[in-house]
Amino acid sequence: MKLKHLIVAMLATATATAAFAADTYKIDPTHTFPSFEADHMGISILRGKFTKTEGSVTLDRAGKTGSIDIKIDADSLDFGNEKLNKHAKNADMFDVAKFKDVTYTSKSITFKGDVPVSVDGTLTLHGISKPVTLTINKFKCIIHPMHKKEVCGADASAEFKRTDFGISYAVPPFAPEVKLMIQVEAVKN
């Protein structure tokens, strides 16, 4: 009789573990473009984006946990203006020859129901790591009609000061505040 109870307990544990298993998603680099807005002497806003991103997202929606690991190729910076791109990539600002990657690693994810609404994590930019909280403005998962797999997408945003990351070129007259916007899609493994 004890063996029967042990087998039932093991099956129950296996079923519960499977029901709360985390799903892992690979970032789709063709649909993920972190972008940002920065002040241009108070007269306009400069907008740039990074065109090369990779990483993974793990979500356990039932257990309300997960993780995010993103790596951005700093040399993929694009303002849509080659002269500005070249200047922003040099030692005055991003210094991409020395700091090749920008990374974001989550510490925790906050859920509302089974939907993630914010991420506390660490942004490493220009060789400096600081906490940055991402607000998830929109989140949705579907079975993608072309991939035939689950694909999740999100729109997230955050704000920080570039001077906190050692990028202090022309402050002032440029303000140090940066608004970060991330559109991301990730395909379930």
Backbone bond lengths (Angstrom), bond angles and torsions (degrees), N, CA, C in turn:
res aa  C-N    CA-C-N  psi(-1)  N-CA   C-N-CA  omega(-1)  CA-C   N-CA-C  phi
1 M - - - 1.447 - - 1.524 111.15 -
2 K 1.351 117.09 -38.06 1.461 120.15 179.87 1.521 110.75 -63.17
3 L 1.330 118.51 -37.40 1.462 122.98 179.17 1.525 109.94 -62.64
4 K 1.322 116.55 -41.43 1.460 120.78 179.41 1.531 110.08 -61.83
5 H 1.334 118.20 -43.18 1.470 121.93 179.25 1.531 110.44 -65.45
6 L 1.324 116.22 -39.05 1.453 120.65 178.97 1.529 110.88 -63.30
7 I 1.328 116.81 -43.92 1.467 121.14 179.28 1.527 110.09 -64.18
8 V 1.321 118.00 -43.75 1.473 121.91 178.20 1.530 109.98 -61.14
9 A 1.320 117.46 -43.12 1.469 121.23 179.37 1.528 110.92 -64.25
10 M 1.331 116.52 -41.18 1.470 119.97 179.29 1.527 110.75 -65.07
11 L 1.326 117.37 -42.42 1.463 120.68 178.37 1.529 111.03 -64.47
12 A 1.318 117.13 -40.43 1.464 120.99 178.39 1.523 110.82 -63.39
13 T 1.324 116.75 -41.88 1.466 121.59 178.32 1.522 110.61 -64.36
14 A 1.325 117.48 -43.97 1.467 121.64 179.73 1.521 110.60 -63.41
15 T 1.342 116.79 -41.41 1.462 120.62 178.75 1.516 110.94 -65.88
16 A 1.315 118.21 -43.12 1.469 121.69 179.20 1.515 110.50 -64.61
17 T 1.331 117.37 -40.58 1.467 120.89 178.88 1.516 110.07 -63.81
18 A 1.326 117.55 -43.43 1.466 120.97 179.37 1.523 110.64 -64.55
19 A 1.333 117.60 -38.38 1.468 121.08 -178.58 1.522 111.64 -66.84
20 F 1.321 118.08 -27.62 1.460 121.14 -177.85 1.523 112.20 -110.39
21 A 1.326 116.62 20.04 1.463 119.69 -179.23 1.526 110.32 -69.64
22 A 1.287 115.44 143.54 1.456 120.89 178.79 1.521 109.50 -79.51
23 D 1.311 115.39 146.68 1.455 122.15 175.43 1.524 108.12 -101.79
24 T 1.328 116.31 140.13 1.457 121.10 179.72 1.524 109.06 -111.42
25 Y 1.326 114.80 136.32 1.456 122.38 -177.69 1.532 108.94 -125.66
26 K 1.323 115.30 140.36 1.462 120.82 176.63 1.529 108.08 -98.63
27 I 1.330 115.51 131.70 1.462 120.71 178.96 1.525 109.38 -59.59
28 D 1.323 116.24 131.93 1.460 122.03 175.18 1.529 107.65 -88.34
29 P 1.333 117.82 106.84 1.465 120.30 -175.14 1.519 113.89 -68.06
30 T 1.340 117.52 -15.59 1.464 119.79 178.80 1.527 112.47 -86.96
31 H 1.335 116.42 -4.74 1.465 120.54 178.50 1.530 111.95 -132.66
32 T 1.326 117.04 20.89 1.465 121.52 -178.71 1.528 108.73 -130.58
33 F 1.331 115.64 114.65 1.457 120.07 -177.54 1.527 110.51 -139.55
34 P 1.333 117.90 95.04 1.461 119.03 173.64 1.536 109.13 -62.69
35 S 1.302 116.47 132.11 1.460 120.71 178.77 1.519 108.88 -131.18
36 F 1.319 115.37 167.49 1.458 119.15 -177.80 1.519 110.91 -151.23
37 E 1.328 114.24 160.68 1.455 122.73 175.18 1.512 108.08 -123.91
38 A 1.334 115.57 136.68 1.461 120.42 178.97 1.526 108.88 -140.20
39 D 1.296 115.57 149.32 1.459 122.71 -179.06 1.527 111.81 -65.85
40 H 1.329 115.55 142.73 1.464 121.89 172.69 1.526 108.12 -121.66
41 M 1.342 115.16 80.68 1.467 124.84 177.63 1.531 113.47 59.63
42 G 1.322 116.97 23.68 1.456 120.26 178.99 1.518 113.95 77.57
43 I 1.330 117.48 -0.76 1.466 118.86 -178.21 1.524 113.31 -101.26
44 S 1.329 116.49 -19.66 1.468 120.04 176.44 1.527 109.17 -160.20
45 I 1.303 114.81 177.61 1.466 122.15 178.62 1.519 107.77 -115.54
46 L 1.315 116.88 126.42 1.467 121.35 172.95 1.520 108.15 -87.42
47 R 1.315 115.85 135.51 1.459 121.16 178.26 1.523 109.26 -120.42
48 G 1.320 115.75 131.39 1.449 121.32 178.26 1.509 110.20 -136.51
49 K 1.326 115.53 166.19 1.462 120.11 176.62 1.524 108.44 -146.57
50 F 1.314 114.33 163.79 1.457 122.13 173.52 1.520 106.94 -108.77
51 T 1.328 116.57 133.49 1.463 119.95 -173.51 1.528 114.19 -101.77
52 K 1.334 117.97 -2.51 1.469 120.89 179.14 1.521 109.96 -128.66
53 T 1.320 114.98 112.16 1.464 122.07 -177.22 1.521 109.05 -136.45
54 E 1.335 116.51 144.06 1.465 121.46 174.04 1.518 108.72 -143.96
55 G 1.316 115.16 163.22 1.460 118.43 177.14 1.509 112.31 153.46
56 S 1.329 114.83 -168.68 1.455 120.77 -178.57 1.522 111.07 -145.17
57 V 1.321 113.46 156.95 1.459 122.42 177.18 1.514 106.77 -130.72
58 T 1.318 116.72 133.74 1.458 121.92 174.68 1.519 107.15 -118.83
59 L 1.320 116.14 128.81 1.465 120.63 -179.64 1.520 110.72 -131.56
60 D 1.310 114.67 133.53 1.455 122.24 169.11 1.524 104.47 -120.04
61 R 1.326 115.89 89.24 1.471 120.60 -174.38 1.520 111.99 -65.01
62 A 1.323 117.28 -36.55 1.466 119.86 178.83 1.525 110.64 -68.31
63 G 1.331 116.36 -40.67 1.461 120.91 -179.81 1.521 113.98 -85.99
64 K 1.344 115.81 -4.99 1.465 122.48 178.90 1.536 112.99 55.77
65 T 1.334 114.55 47.06 1.463 120.82 176.53 1.522 108.39 -137.63
66 G 1.297 115.14 170.62 1.450 119.76 176.96 1.510 111.15 169.93
67 S 1.332 114.64 -177.41 1.452 120.32 177.91 1.520 109.46 -151.96
68 I 1.323 115.00 155.13 1.454 122.31 179.15 1.515 108.31 -136.03
69 D 1.322 115.89 131.01 1.462 122.23 175.13 1.525 107.35 -133.84
70 I 1.322 116.22 115.25 1.464 122.23 -176.56 1.521 109.15 -124.24
71 K 1.331 115.87 139.04 1.463 121.34 173.96 1.523 108.03 -127.34
72 I 1.316 115.84 129.28 1.459 122.88 -178.60 1.520 108.29 -116.85
73 D 1.322 116.33 132.78 1.461 122.11 175.28 1.530 107.72 -77.41
74 A 1.333 117.26 108.50 1.469 121.35 -176.34 1.521 112.06 -60.73
75 D 1.321 117.60 -29.40 1.469 121.25 -179.66 1.526 112.32 -72.12
76 S 1.333 117.73 -9.46 1.468 120.67 178.18 1.528 112.24 -86.34
77 L 1.320 116.99 8.92 1.467 123.20 177.94 1.521 110.05 -55.87
78 D 1.332 116.71 132.78 1.456 120.73 -178.53 1.529 110.10 -144.31
79 F 1.344 115.48 117.12 1.457 122.01 174.34 1.528 111.15 -95.92
80 G 1.338 116.75 -4.30 1.456 119.31 -173.67 1.523 111.63 80.94
81 N 1.330 116.75 14.38 1.460 123.11 -178.49 1.526 106.76 -145.07
82 E 1.318 117.30 108.86 1.467 121.31 -172.21 1.527 112.81 -59.75
83 K 1.333 117.86 -38.75 1.463 120.60 179.92 1.541 110.64 -64.29
84 L 1.328 116.23 -43.43 1.465 120.45 177.88 1.524 110.73 -67.31
85 N 1.335 117.40 -39.98 1.469 120.97 176.98 1.525 110.21 -56.15
86 K 1.327 116.30 -48.58 1.462 120.99 -177.69 1.526 111.15 -61.48
87 H 1.341 116.53 -43.02 1.468 119.35 -179.86 1.528 111.46 -67.10
88 A 1.337 117.21 -43.18 1.473 120.92 -178.05 1.525 112.07 -65.85
89 K 1.330 117.13 -27.61 1.463 121.01 -179.31 1.534 112.78 -82.35
90 N 1.338 117.90 -13.93 1.464 119.19 -176.70 1.529 111.44 -80.28
91 A 1.314 116.80 -176.02 1.471 122.57 -174.02 1.530 113.13 -64.60
92 D 1.341 118.65 -19.40 1.469 120.98 177.44 1.532 112.09 -61.57
93 M 1.326 115.55 -34.61 1.464 118.88 -174.55 1.532 111.62 -125.55
94 F 1.326 117.95 -97.98 1.461 120.98 -172.52 1.525 114.08 -74.07
95 D 1.302 118.51 -23.67 1.464 123.36 179.43 1.531 110.83 46.65
96 V 1.353 115.28 59.51 1.461 120.95 -173.36 1.523 113.58 -66.40
97 A 1.329 117.69 -20.85 1.467 119.15 176.28 1.527 110.46 -66.36
98 K 1.328 116.86 -33.18 1.470 122.12 -178.97 1.530 112.04 -94.29
99 F 1.338 116.52 -38.51 1.470 121.60 -176.49 1.528 108.36 -116.83
100 K 1.319 115.71 85.11 1.461 122.33 -171.49 1.527 114.53 -70.92
101 D 1.333 116.90 -28.66 1.464 120.22 -174.76 1.519 111.95 -124.42
102 V 1.327 114.22 148.73 1.459 123.79 166.98 1.526 104.18 -111.84
103 T 1.331 118.11 131.60 1.463 119.74 -179.05 1.523 111.03 -127.45
104 Y 1.324 114.75 154.81 1.461 121.61 173.03 1.519 106.86 -136.83
105 T 1.329 115.77 124.13 1.462 122.32 179.27 1.520 108.63 -126.11
106 S 1.314 115.97 126.65 1.461 119.61 -177.62 1.518 112.17 -74.70
107 K 1.315 114.51 151.50 1.469 122.42 170.58 1.529 108.53 -104.62
108 S 1.346 116.07 -40.68 1.466 121.07 179.33 1.526 109.48 -158.02
109 I 1.328 114.72 156.37 1.456 121.83 177.78 1.524 107.38 -122.67
110 T 1.330 116.38 132.79 1.459 121.64 177.50 1.522 108.43 -99.93
111 F 1.323 115.81 133.12 1.462 122.54 -179.04 1.527 110.10 -112.07
112 K 1.327 115.26 150.72 1.460 122.94 166.80 1.517 104.23 -120.91
113 G 1.332 116.17 106.78 1.464 120.08 -169.21 1.520 107.84 69.41
114 D 1.331 117.16 -129.00 1.469 119.35 178.07 1.533 111.96 -104.65
115 V 1.334 116.45 18.56 1.467 121.66 -178.39 1.530 109.81 -112.16
116 P 1.338 117.45 127.88 1.470 119.33 176.03 1.539 110.09 -70.27
117 V 1.347 116.50 136.50 1.462 120.78 -178.41 1.531 113.16 -120.16
118 S 1.328 117.58 -17.91 1.465 119.76 175.75 1.526 109.72 -159.96
119 V 1.336 113.48 158.71 1.457 120.66 -179.57 1.520 108.08 -133.73
120 D 1.316 116.98 125.82 1.459 121.88 170.60 1.515 106.63 -96.20
121 G 1.329 115.36 127.28 1.449 117.90 -177.80 1.511 112.32 -157.32
122 T 1.318 114.75 -171.00 1.459 122.01 -178.28 1.524 109.28 -118.43
123 L 1.318 115.09 122.99 1.457 122.10 174.53 1.525 107.44 -97.27
124 T 1.325 116.37 128.42 1.458 121.19 174.14 1.521 107.08 -112.76
125 L 1.320 114.92 114.67 1.454 123.30 -176.11 1.515 108.01 -137.05
126 H 1.316 117.23 131.08 1.461 121.07 177.09 1.526 111.19 59.57
127 G 1.364 115.20 31.09 1.455 121.25 177.69 1.513 115.25 79.57
128 I 1.320 117.76 5.12 1.470 121.93 -178.88 1.522 109.14 -117.64
129 S 1.324 116.71 134.02 1.470 122.64 -179.89 1.519 110.14 -108.10
130 K 1.330 115.46 128.96 1.470 122.40 179.49 1.525 108.96 -141.67
131 P 1.340 116.39 153.86 1.468 118.91 175.91 1.531 110.86 -71.18
132 V 1.318 115.52 137.24 1.466 122.70 175.64 1.521 107.19 -140.95
133 T 1.322 116.17 131.27 1.459 121.65 177.83 1.523 109.29 -100.28
134 L 1.326 115.59 126.81 1.457 121.87 175.01 1.523 108.93 -94.69
135 T 1.308 116.67 131.89 1.457 121.61 171.78 1.519 107.39 -95.41
136 I 1.315 117.24 126.43 1.462 121.14 179.03 1.524 106.96 -92.21
137 N 1.322 115.17 108.00 1.459 121.98 -176.26 1.528 112.35 -81.10
138 K 1.330 115.88 -28.51 1.463 120.81 -179.66 1.522 108.08 -152.03
139 F 1.336 116.40 139.90 1.467 121.83 178.91 1.517 108.26 -146.65
140 K 1.335 116.19 133.15 1.461 119.88 179.09 1.521 109.45 -156.23
141 C 1.336 115.42 142.57 1.462 122.15 174.96 1.524 108.57 -121.97
142 I 1.351 115.52 141.05 1.462 121.20 176.18 1.523 108.75 -142.05
143 I 1.316 116.13 163.29 1.459 120.31 166.55 1.525 104.95 -82.34
144 H 1.322 115.14 112.19 1.465 120.72 -174.22 1.527 109.74 -68.39
145 P 1.341 118.09 130.25 1.464 119.87 -176.51 1.531 114.10 -64.96
146 M 1.333 118.74 -25.43 1.461 120.15 179.63 1.524 112.03 -94.11
147 H 1.352 117.54 -41.18 1.470 120.95 -178.76 1.524 112.58 -76.61
148 K 1.354 115.79 -26.15 1.472 122.01 -175.28 1.527 110.64 60.76
149 K 1.322 115.83 27.04 1.463 123.77 176.73 1.527 107.93 -133.16
150 E 1.330 114.96 163.74 1.456 118.45 175.36 1.528 109.50 -70.37
151 V 1.320 114.96 133.27 1.458 122.37 175.97 1.520 106.43 -126.74
152 C 1.333 115.89 130.98 1.456 120.97 176.98 1.518 108.62 -112.35
153 G 1.305 114.97 142.98 1.453 120.40 178.17 1.508 110.34 -131.16
154 A 1.317 114.92 154.20 1.463 119.74 179.44 1.515 110.10 -149.33
155 D 1.302 114.20 156.03 1.454 123.22 170.09 1.527 104.90 -120.57
156 A 1.325 116.32 119.76 1.466 120.25 -176.86 1.522 109.51 -128.46
157 S 1.320 115.93 157.19 1.461 120.21 179.48 1.526 110.49 -147.34
158 A 1.330 114.16 159.85 1.468 121.44 177.74 1.523 107.84 -159.50
159 E 1.322 115.79 165.03 1.453 121.21 173.69 1.517 108.81 -133.17
160 F 1.332 115.58 144.21 1.462 121.41 177.30 1.522 108.58 -156.74
161 K 1.319 115.88 170.53 1.463 121.28 176.06 1.525 108.48 -101.22
162 R 1.316 116.58 127.20 1.467 120.15 179.87 1.517 111.37 -64.55
163 T 1.330 116.65 -27.38 1.468 120.15 178.64 1.528 111.35 -64.11
164 D 1.332 117.76 -27.51 1.469 121.02 176.32 1.529 111.41 -64.92
165 F 1.338 115.93 -19.55 1.455 121.57 -179.37 1.531 112.22 -108.38
166 G 1.323 116.32 17.79 1.461 120.60 175.10 1.522 115.11 79.03
167 I 1.325 117.18 13.28 1.463 120.60 176.87 1.529 107.14 -105.30
168 S 1.322 115.01 90.37 1.473 119.73 -173.63 1.525 113.22 -113.52
169 Y 1.328 116.82 13.89 1.466 120.93 179.92 1.532 110.51 -53.38
170 A 1.342 115.75 127.57 1.468 124.17 173.32 1.531 114.10 58.06
171 V 1.329 116.37 38.56 1.473 120.30 172.85 1.521 106.65 -109.85
172 P 1.319 120.42 115.07 1.464 127.45 -20.49 1.520 111.20 -71.01
173 P 1.271 122.33 172.92 1.466 131.05 15.67 1.527 114.27 -86.05
174 F 1.349 118.23 -10.33 1.461 120.45 178.05 1.525 108.93 -82.63
175 A 1.331 117.33 137.68 1.467 121.22 175.74 1.534 108.56 -74.76
176 P 1.335 117.71 149.84 1.468 119.99 -177.25 1.532 114.62 -83.01
177 E 1.320 118.88 -12.38 1.465 120.91 -175.74 1.528 111.47 -68.99
178 V 1.331 114.53 138.68 1.460 122.24 178.15 1.521 107.98 -128.66
179 K 1.317 115.82 134.90 1.464 121.06 173.19 1.519 107.25 -103.49
180 L 1.321 116.61 123.83 1.457 123.49 -179.44 1.525 108.51 -103.42
181 M 1.324 116.14 132.81 1.461 122.37 175.74 1.523 107.70 -128.25
182 I 1.317 116.38 133.93 1.464 119.84 -179.09 1.527 109.32 -129.35
183 Q 1.311 114.67 121.14 1.465 119.95 167.88 1.518 105.01 -100.46
184 V 1.314 116.10 130.07 1.466 119.31 -175.56 1.533 109.93 -140.08
185 E 1.316 114.78 140.36 1.453 121.89 169.50 1.527 106.62 -130.24
186 A 1.334 115.65 142.22 1.454 120.50 -178.58 1.525 109.11 -141.24
187 V 1.334 115.10 138.89 1.472 122.67 -175.55 1.525 109.26 -101.62
188 K 1.325 115.66 131.36 1.465 120.81 -179.85 1.522 110.12 -64.57
189 N 1.344 114.97 134.19 1.482 120.11 178.52 1.505 110.82 -70.40
